[in-house]
Amino acid sequence: MAKAGQRPKAAAGRPGKSVAGGEARLLLDGESLTPETLAAASRTPGAVAMAPAGLARMVAARATVERAIAEDRPVYGLTTGLGARVTERLSADQLAAFSYRTLRGRAHAVGTPLPGECVRAAMIVRLNTLMKGVAGASPAIAEHLARCIEAGLHPVVPETGSIGAADLCWMATLGLALIGEGEIESVDGGRGPGREMMARAGIAPPPLGPKDGLVLANNSSLTAAIAGLALADATCLADALLAAAGLSMEAFRANLSPLDRDVLAVRRPPGQDEAAGRLGVILEGSQLHAPGAARRLQDPVSIRNIVQIHGSLAAALAFARGPVEAELNGSSDNPLVLADGRVLSSGGYYPPLLALGLETVSRSIAATLVAVHARVTKLLTPRLSDLPLFLARPGADTNAFAPVLKIAEALVAEALHLSCPAPVFPSLNADGVEDAQTNAPIAAKALRQIVEKGARLAAIELLAAAQAVDLAGVTPSPVLGRVHRLVREVSPPIGDDRPLGAEIDMIAGALVRSGALSRAIG
């Protein structure tokens, strides 16, 4: 069990044997994929393994599919058409060809290609969810996905292709490339026709059997993947923002009375205890605990209410983790092939709670970033901080951090704009049959962008707080001392004016998004 103030560690993927027979870093079993293991596997491609029990479930489900075909049972997307054509029966000689038509007729995604890590993550999610054994896919489809993942190959998938009621056009575009009819990229930067790129890696696309095209197209794997990556990054961002807030408290000589246990006990909203515990660990050994250390009787809200601000973000992250992990490890297929031989229609492709969870995190981050901007302005204002104007070195005729406030305000404005909810309105698809959507992909993509803005704002506060600590001659707590040293390894103190954009970006990447600050504060 995690100690007070410590976040429970996410379950790591278990090792196993890869398709090629070597050791795999990640075992996909349809149950234990987390945002963190997904992010690690999609950003550093390597071998993956499929759980033997999952493959066995796939074989059993495929046998059920073949029985349904032999018995000429009406099964959506197998022996019938799709969407508005559900009433049309397919003849036996149409079934395999229908899988190819399913992909070719729906691979309509448009726009700038998604980042490769998002597509690789979608492939991992689809392979993991196939291990549930309810899709009815040919086992060869799973083996092909695993081979492409191991070879560092991923389809080129444009950024727009889903309304959040299965990623039909997105995943059809992905699936079409995997059978050799679209474009594929490699992690080393190569790009070309899918069949050619796979041939270079010694991979031949498998023939599609009945239902295989639907299995590749009709699922929510890309939305789930983007959501998983965004949540993993948002968790690292939350840690970095808390570290930056702690360093600002040191520089500002904050009053710690709002952290008193008796004060916190009279009102305990979700997330507050976690934030207070973690902030307590970060400030352990700080000079702020000494009698008379506080400079003010009552600090500005952005400093006084750090526990409430970060507690709400912690609660939002906890809320979103449930629906995200449900998507990473649950089947979004329709229909489902059940272990008892039934093949039933499903609503699992429809993720409204995922959209709500992601938007909650986005709003919480945006509110936290408003406080970041406020704290930076306080550090730059002598009448509030007792520090030099704009944190300029005494005696130096420089602007120091003054112009950086414009960048901070621009980032806050962009984050607030992105945090607006995705629109939800009646859908007009499939002749009125598919009449609702969630637009969860919009929420997932927006969270990724908000995290990028937030990482740069965290970097700005870290730079300003480190400068303020230096100017104030403060010795921060041991944990915050580590944070200060990490910042100074990237960016030296501000003496004469110099461009700071590259240093802000470097801190955002090397310290915030990488998880280095998460490790520094424990």
Wavefront OBJ file of the C-alpha trace (Angstrom):
o trace
v 0.000 0.000 0.000
v 1.256 3.489 -0.840
v 2.283 5.726 2.042
v 0.396 8.925 2.742
v 1.300 11.519 0.161
v 2.571 8.959 -2.346
v 0.743 8.013 -5.520
v 0.255 4.266 -6.070
v 2.518 3.021 -8.833
v 0.877 1.866 -12.046
v 1.075 -1.812 -12.879
v 3.854 -2.572 -15.303
v 3.487 -4.892 -18.267
v 4.831 -8.344 -17.608
v 7.559 -9.761 -19.846
v 6.985 -12.739 -22.093
v 7.992 -14.369 -25.366
v 7.531 -12.243 -28.462
v 6.139 -13.445 -31.782
v 9.708 -13.743 -33.057
v 10.626 -15.928 -30.083
v 12.791 -13.408 -28.203
v 12.103 -11.771 -24.884
v 9.328 -9.164 -24.968
v 9.142 -6.130 -22.714
v 5.354 -6.153 -22.634
v 2.868 -8.983 -22.290
v -0.561 -8.098 -23.623
v -3.314 -10.007 -21.856
v -6.399 -7.825 -22.279
v -6.393 -6.904 -18.613
v -3.321 -5.042 -17.353
v -2.386 -2.352 -19.891
v -2.008 1.062 -18.228
v -1.483 4.522 -19.700
v 2.101 4.409 -18.466
v 2.976 1.022 -20.007
v 1.237 2.047 -23.222
v 3.253 5.272 -23.398
v 6.545 3.461 -22.769
v 5.831 0.786 -25.394
v 4.638 3.199 -28.083
v 7.526 5.647 -27.614
v 10.299 3.064 -27.447
v 9.171 0.325 -29.834
v 10.170 -3.209 -28.999
v 8.932 -6.749 -28.859
v 5.515 -7.506 -27.458
v 4.064 -10.835 -26.395
v 0.508 -12.122 -26.501
v -0.852 -14.011 -23.513
v -1.399 -17.699 -24.397
v -4.803 -17.588 -22.697
v -5.785 -14.650 -24.900
v -4.748 -16.498 -28.065
v -6.739 -19.516 -26.901
v -9.795 -17.313 -26.437
v -9.288 -15.959 -29.958
v -9.184 -19.497 -31.395
v -12.392 -20.426 -29.563
v -14.178 -17.264 -30.703
v -13.083 -17.858 -34.288
v -14.607 -21.328 -34.157
v -17.887 -19.739 -33.064
v -17.733 -17.392 -36.063
v -17.168 -20.281 -38.422
v -20.138 -22.171 -36.920
v -22.352 -19.130 -37.396
v -21.327 -18.976 -41.047
v -21.918 -22.710 -41.539
v -25.374 -22.406 -39.954
v -26.140 -19.268 -42.011
v -27.161 -17.382 -38.874
v -27.901 -13.653 -39.229
v -24.929 -11.941 -37.534
v -24.299 -8.198 -37.877
v -21.251 -7.471 -40.009
v -20.604 -11.156 -40.612
v -23.535 -12.475 -42.628
v -25.275 -9.085 -42.935
v -24.307 -5.655 -44.137
v -23.284 -2.778 -41.873
v -25.132 0.279 -40.551
v -28.249 1.009 -42.566
v -27.595 -2.164 -44.608
v -28.010 -4.444 -41.591
v -31.089 -6.027 -43.185
v -29.135 -7.163 -46.259
v -27.854 -10.746 -46.131
v -24.455 -11.668 -47.549
v -24.003 -14.824 -49.578
v -21.284 -17.340 -48.662
v -19.058 -16.250 -51.533
v -19.295 -12.596 -50.430
v -18.053 -13.031 -46.863
v -14.277 -12.823 -47.304
v -14.513 -10.134 -49.979
v -16.753 -8.141 -47.636
v -13.823 -7.786 -45.186
v -11.770 -6.035 -47.855
v -14.752 -3.901 -48.884
v -15.287 -2.944 -45.240
v -11.797 -1.406 -45.076
v -11.698 0.101 -48.560
v -15.118 1.662 -48.173
v -14.338 3.320 -44.825
v -10.673 4.366 -44.988
v -11.569 8.033 -45.384
v -9.532 9.781 -42.631
v -8.292 13.240 -43.646
v -5.787 15.864 -42.552
v -2.244 16.003 -41.249
v -0.939 12.567 -40.185
v -1.173 11.754 -36.491
v 2.111 11.409 -34.575
v 3.602 7.957 -34.986
v 3.421 7.253 -31.259
v -0.381 7.625 -31.383
v -0.725 5.104 -34.201
v 1.695 2.648 -32.594
v -0.263 2.997 -29.363
v -3.497 2.242 -31.252
v -1.932 -0.937 -32.658
v -0.923 -1.995 -29.150
v -4.407 -1.257 -27.794
v -6.082 -3.188 -30.624
v -3.763 -6.154 -30.057
v -4.373 -6.017 -26.310
v -8.151 -5.896 -26.690
v -8.059 -8.793 -29.145
v -6.743 -10.844 -26.225
v -10.233 -10.559 -24.683
v -11.226 -13.183 -27.237
v -14.592 -11.654 -28.130
v -13.861 -10.014 -31.491
v -14.015 -13.226 -33.510
v -10.915 -12.312 -35.502
v -8.585 -14.766 -37.161
v -5.572 -15.287 -34.855
v -3.413 -14.333 -37.851
v -4.651 -10.750 -37.486
v -3.220 -10.537 -33.962
v 0.066 -12.115 -35.049
v 0.352 -9.627 -37.917
v -0.221 -6.676 -35.590
v 2.463 -7.992 -33.236
v 4.981 -8.439 -36.066
v 4.441 -4.911 -37.327
v 4.778 -3.489 -33.812
v 8.021 -5.403 -33.273
v 9.371 -4.226 -36.634
v 8.687 -0.579 -35.713
v 6.127 -0.131 -38.497
v 2.935 1.894 -38.212
v 0.358 3.070 -40.756
v 0.078 6.705 -41.780
v -3.269 7.799 -40.318
v -4.641 11.339 -40.796
v -5.824 13.309 -37.786
v -9.596 13.393 -38.456
v -11.556 10.174 -38.738
v -13.877 9.513 -35.792
v -16.953 10.911 -34.047
v -16.422 8.818 -30.931
v -18.848 6.008 -31.739
v -16.125 3.540 -32.803
v -13.156 4.914 -34.760
v -14.497 3.484 -37.991
v -12.798 5.680 -40.616
v -9.633 6.073 -38.533
v -9.170 2.372 -37.905
v -10.189 1.398 -41.447
v -7.392 3.672 -42.679
v -5.006 1.963 -40.254
v -6.250 -1.509 -41.190
v -6.030 -0.874 -44.926
v -2.342 -0.005 -44.602
v -1.737 -3.169 -42.587
v -3.020 -5.284 -45.456
v -0.734 -3.444 -47.853
v -3.091 -0.912 -49.455
v -2.159 2.265 -47.586
v 1.026 3.992 -46.467
v 3.285 2.858 -43.637
v 6.064 4.622 -41.728
v 8.935 3.123 -39.773
v 10.367 4.475 -36.548
v 13.614 5.239 -38.372
v 11.807 7.729 -40.619
v 11.125 5.636 -43.718
v 7.748 5.910 -45.427
v 6.160 4.197 -48.397
v 3.456 1.857 -49.678
v 2.348 -0.525 -46.954
v 3.061 -3.761 -48.826
v 6.542 -2.549 -49.767
v 7.425 -1.361 -46.258
v 6.273 -4.634 -44.715
v 8.155 -6.678 -47.339
v 11.394 -4.923 -46.375
v 10.834 -6.200 -42.827
v 10.044 -9.705 -44.059
v 6.328 -9.370 -43.259
v 3.517 -10.445 -45.564
v -0.012 -9.172 -44.898
v -2.397 -11.958 -43.933
v -5.430 -12.786 -46.063
v -8.630 -11.447 -44.520
v -11.331 -13.910 -43.597
v -14.961 -13.199 -42.766
v -15.336 -10.495 -40.069
v -11.599 -9.655 -40.093
v -12.158 -6.346 -41.879
v -14.780 -5.352 -39.315
v -12.421 -6.336 -36.487
v -9.736 -4.012 -37.840
v -12.099 -1.105 -38.526
v -14.924 -1.185 -36.007
v -13.287 -0.410 -32.653
v -12.214 2.569 -30.548
v -8.510 1.775 -30.322
v -7.160 5.053 -31.650
v -9.269 7.194 -29.339
v -8.264 4.941 -26.445
v -4.610 5.192 -27.439
v -4.570 8.986 -27.635
v -6.448 9.146 -24.337
v -3.967 6.780 -22.683
v -0.950 8.748 -23.860
v -2.589 12.018 -22.812
v -3.406 10.720 -19.340
v 0.123 9.398 -18.797
v 1.530 12.777 -19.811
v -1.041 14.658 -17.730
v 0.044 12.676 -14.676
v 3.680 13.690 -15.244
v 2.557 17.269 -15.780
v 0.642 17.264 -12.476
v 3.830 16.199 -10.694
v 5.869 18.908 -12.399
v 3.284 21.563 -11.580
v 3.323 20.529 -7.934
v 7.131 20.666 -7.868
v 7.057 24.134 -9.445
v 4.440 25.307 -6.951
v 6.574 24.040 -4.064
v 9.644 25.868 -5.367
v 7.596 29.063 -5.666
v 6.457 28.621 -2.062
v 10.095 28.453 -0.974
v 10.996 31.594 -2.902
v 7.914 33.498 -1.721
v 8.430 32.366 1.895
v 4.887 31.065 1.951
v 2.761 30.656 5.056
v 2.203 26.955 5.696
v -0.866 27.325 7.901
v -3.201 26.122 5.096
v -1.320 22.797 5.237
v -2.041 22.276 8.924
v -3.768 18.911 9.398
v -6.459 20.362 11.604
v -7.192 23.046 9.020
v -7.486 20.470 6.226
v -9.601 18.093 8.320
v -12.613 20.414 8.479
v -13.217 20.073 4.724
v -11.994 17.100 2.711
v -12.971 17.209 -0.965
v -11.660 14.393 -3.189
v -7.967 14.737 -4.032
v -7.145 17.189 -1.234
v -5.547 14.613 1.049
v -3.370 13.298 -1.777
v -2.201 16.783 -2.754
v -1.547 17.766 0.873
v 0.369 14.575 1.528
v 2.539 14.934 -1.541
v 3.173 18.638 -0.900
v 4.107 17.754 2.669
v 6.711 15.289 1.394
v 8.055 17.871 -1.049
v 8.390 20.512 1.697
v 9.785 18.166 4.351
v 12.905 19.772 5.807
v 12.044 23.199 4.427
v 12.969 26.330 6.380
v 9.337 27.365 5.937
v 8.467 25.152 8.925
v 10.528 27.344 11.269
v 8.571 29.764 13.517
v 8.311 33.199 11.909
v 9.512 31.960 8.514
v 6.386 33.095 6.693
v 6.615 36.571 5.227
v 2.873 37.252 5.245
v -0.016 36.421 7.531
v -2.094 35.355 4.521
v -0.744 34.676 1.037
v -2.385 35.274 -2.349
v -4.893 32.600 -3.374
v -2.599 30.992 -5.961
v -0.168 30.197 -3.116
v -2.556 29.806 -0.213
v -4.786 27.330 -2.070
v -2.226 25.096 -3.755
v -3.633 22.049 -1.951
v -7.169 22.744 -3.172
v -6.019 23.530 -6.716
v -3.807 20.475 -7.051
v -6.254 18.326 -5.119
v -8.905 18.956 -7.752
v -6.419 17.976 -10.465
v -5.547 14.786 -8.574
v -9.246 13.954 -8.277
v -9.792 14.622 -11.983
v -6.887 12.343 -12.930
v -8.244 9.595 -10.698
v -11.714 9.974 -12.214
v -10.404 9.766 -15.787
v -8.171 6.748 -15.155
v -11.164 4.432 -14.784
v -12.726 5.029 -18.218
v -9.300 5.257 -19.899
v -8.159 1.887 -18.568
v -11.562 0.417 -19.419
v -10.916 1.394 -23.048
v -7.333 0.105 -23.018
v -8.387 -3.316 -21.718
v -12.017 -3.697 -22.818
v -13.530 -4.725 -26.117
v -15.175 -2.038 -28.234
v -16.189 -4.605 -30.867
v -19.693 -4.997 -32.240
v -20.946 -7.692 -32.376
v -19.307 -9.674 -29.587
v -18.502 -13.367 -29.815
v -19.157 -14.765 -26.350
v -17.615 -17.863 -24.776
v -20.982 -19.640 -24.613
v -21.341 -19.476 -28.399
v -23.679 -16.515 -28.655
v -22.901 -13.616 -30.979
v -24.622 -10.486 -29.685
v -24.809 -6.829 -30.599
v -22.867 -4.557 -28.250
v -22.806 -0.913 -27.221
v -19.209 -1.071 -25.985
v -17.917 1.069 -28.842
v -19.657 4.128 -27.344
v -17.493 5.926 -24.700
v -19.310 8.975 -23.254
v -17.628 8.631 -19.850
v -14.220 8.646 -21.515
v -15.002 12.013 -23.091
v -16.272 13.390 -19.777
v -13.222 12.130 -17.890
v -10.768 13.638 -20.358
v -12.589 16.958 -20.386
v -12.561 17.014 -16.587
v -8.776 16.639 -16.618
v -8.469 19.333 -19.277
v -10.542 21.789 -17.247
v -8.589 20.969 -14.082
v -5.244 21.507 -15.807
v -6.459 24.802 -17.280
v -7.516 26.017 -13.829
v -4.153 24.947 -12.411
v -2.325 26.850 -15.150
v -4.197 30.033 -14.248
v -2.694 29.689 -10.760
v 0.763 29.070 -12.253
v 0.563 32.338 -14.162
v -0.616 34.136 -11.025
v 2.286 32.810 -8.918
v 4.854 33.832 -11.518
v 3.480 37.368 -11.538
v 3.724 37.485 -7.735
v 7.381 36.449 -7.841
v 8.087 39.233 -10.344
v 6.342 41.919 -8.235
v 8.578 43.429 -5.488
v 5.734 44.778 -3.311
v 4.423 41.225 -2.949
v 7.591 39.132 -3.036
v 10.303 41.426 -1.619
v 12.374 40.297 -4.607
v 13.923 42.456 -7.367
v 11.604 43.704 -10.098
v 11.078 41.019 -12.767
v 13.621 38.853 -10.889
v 16.480 40.798 -12.457
v 19.907 40.480 -10.901
v 20.485 43.462 -8.538
v 22.284 46.252 -10.339
v 21.601 44.818 -13.789
v 19.651 46.926 -16.270
v 17.665 43.996 -17.722
v 14.073 42.957 -18.375
v 14.783 39.473 -16.994
v 11.445 37.614 -16.832
v 9.108 40.507 -17.704
v 8.590 39.594 -21.390
v 8.156 35.906 -20.463
v 4.827 36.843 -18.859
v 3.476 37.425 -22.369
v 4.372 33.849 -23.302
v 2.783 32.603 -20.094
v -0.433 34.499 -20.812
v -0.550 33.176 -24.374
v -0.143 29.604 -23.126
v -2.892 30.064 -20.534
v -5.248 31.504 -23.154
v -4.560 28.605 -25.530
v -5.096 26.045 -22.767
v -8.362 27.656 -21.670
v -9.596 27.659 -25.262
v -8.705 23.978 -25.704
v -10.431 23.056 -22.453
v -13.881 23.935 -23.819
v -16.065 20.802 -24.022
v -16.358 18.878 -27.273
v -19.749 19.465 -28.903
v -22.315 16.676 -28.714
v -25.302 16.780 -31.059
v -27.594 14.281 -32.804
v -25.796 12.296 -35.487
v -27.282 11.849 -38.963
v -25.309 8.728 -39.846
v -26.512 5.438 -41.338
v -29.925 6.626 -42.454
v -30.794 7.599 -38.884
v -29.696 4.315 -37.274
v -26.454 5.709 -35.855
v -28.044 8.798 -34.350
v -25.694 9.750 -31.478
v -21.980 10.323 -30.936
v -19.571 11.333 -28.152
v -16.766 13.149 -30.023
v -14.376 11.582 -27.516
v -11.492 11.902 -30.028
v -11.777 15.694 -29.813
v -11.477 15.508 -26.025
v -8.471 13.171 -26.261
v -6.627 15.302 -28.805
v -7.396 18.482 -26.860
v -5.969 17.009 -23.645
v -2.733 16.133 -25.435
v -2.410 19.734 -26.600
v -3.281 21.167 -23.183
v -0.574 19.020 -21.619
v 1.937 20.447 -24.100
v 0.927 23.997 -23.160
v 1.018 23.069 -19.487
v 4.509 21.605 -19.738
v 5.819 24.920 -21.043
v 4.011 26.852 -18.305
v 5.469 24.526 -15.709
v 8.885 25.229 -17.230
v 8.310 28.981 -16.940
v 7.362 28.704 -13.263
v 10.332 26.435 -12.577
v 12.691 28.968 -14.194
v 11.162 31.911 -12.329
v 11.054 30.062 -8.990
v 14.655 28.879 -9.369
v 15.750 32.452 -10.098
v 13.734 33.711 -7.120
v 15.261 31.094 -4.797
v 18.725 32.162 -5.927
v 17.990 35.863 -5.436
v 16.416 35.286 -2.031
v 19.330 33.160 -0.860
v 16.919 30.404 0.190
v 18.040 26.828 0.820
v 15.057 24.761 -0.341
v 13.955 21.442 1.120
v 15.961 18.361 0.069
v 13.352 17.342 -2.496
v 13.062 20.840 -3.926
v 16.825 21.111 -3.865
v 16.868 18.211 -6.348
v 14.295 20.013 -8.473
v 16.339 23.220 -8.388
v 19.482 21.357 -9.476
v 17.651 19.719 -12.395
v 16.496 23.122 -13.604
v 19.976 24.586 -13.260
v 21.464 21.712 -15.286
v 19.381 22.965 -18.206
v 19.261 26.704 -17.548
v 21.780 28.854 -15.638
v 20.639 31.868 -13.587
v 19.534 34.935 -15.552
v 22.181 37.611 -15.553
v 22.147 39.601 -18.768
v 19.100 39.315 -21.033
v 19.083 36.255 -23.278
v 16.481 34.322 -25.283
v 14.713 31.806 -23.011
v 12.436 30.042 -25.494
v 14.766 27.119 -26.153
v 15.403 26.641 -22.422
v 11.664 26.655 -21.706
v 11.114 24.018 -24.388
v 14.030 21.946 -23.101
v 12.723 21.936 -19.524
v 9.237 21.102 -20.794
v 10.581 18.071 -22.633
v 13.580 16.863 -20.665
v 12.147 17.424 -17.173
v 8.349 17.615 -17.381
v 7.160 15.292 -20.151
v 9.996 12.815 -19.608
v 8.884 12.183 -16.026
v 12.211 13.348 -14.564
v 10.426 15.674 -12.132
v 7.987 12.914 -11.175
v 10.962 10.813 -10.153
v 12.616 13.750 -8.393
v 9.675 14.366 -6.067
v 8.852 10.662 -5.536
l 1 2 3 4 5 6 7 8 9 10 11 12 13 14 15 16 17 18 19 20 21 22 23 24 25 26 27 28 29 30 31 32 33 34 35 36 37 38 39 40 41 42 43 44 45 46 47 48 49 50 51 52 53 54 55 56 57 58 59 60 61 62 63 64 65 66 67 68 69 70 71 72 73 74 75 76 77 78 79 80 81 82 83 84 85 86 87 88 89 90 91 92 93 94 95 96 97 98 99 100 101 102 103 104 105 106 107 108 109 110 111 112 113 114 115 116 117 118 119 120 121 122 123 124 125 126 127 128 129 130 131 132 133 134 135 136 137 138 139 140 141 142 143 144 145 146 147 148 149 150 151 152 153 154 155 156 157 158 159 160 161 162 163 164 165 166 167 168 169 170 171 172 173 174 175 176 177 178 179 180 181 182 183 184 185 186 187 188 189 190 191 192 193 194 195 196 197 198 199 200 201 202 203 204 205 206 207 208 209 210 211 212 213 214 215 216 217 218 219 220 221 222 223 224 225 226 227 228 229 230 231 232 233 234 235 236 237 238 239 240 241 242 243 244 245 246 247 248 249 250 251 252 253 254 255 256 257 258 259 260 261 262 263 264 265 266 267 268 269 270 271 272 273 274 275 276 277 278 279 280 281 282 283 284 285 286 287 288 289 290 291 292 293 294 295 296 297 298 299 300 301 302 303 304 305 306 307 308 309 310 311 312 313 314 315 316 317 318 319 320 321 322 323 324 325 326 327 328 329 330 331 332 333 334 335 336 337 338 339 340 341 342 343 344 345 346 347 348 349 350 351 352 353 354 355 356 357 358 359 360 361 362 363 364 365 366 367 368 369 370 371 372 373 374 375 376 377 378 379 380 381 382 383 384 385 386 387 388 389 390 391 392 393 394 395 396 397 398 399 400 401 402 403 404 405 406 407 408 409 410 411 412 413 414 415 416 417 418 419 420 421 422 423 424 425 426 427 428 429 430 431 432 433 434 435 436 437 438 439 440 441 442 443 444 445 446 447 448 449 450 451 452 453 454 455 456 457 458 459 460 461 462 463 464 465 466 467 468 469 470 471 472 473 474 475 476 477 478 479 480 481 482 483 484 485 486 487 488 489 490 491 492 493 494 495 496 497 498 499 500 501 502 503 504 505 506 507 508 509 510 511 512 513 514 515 516 517 518 519 520 521 522
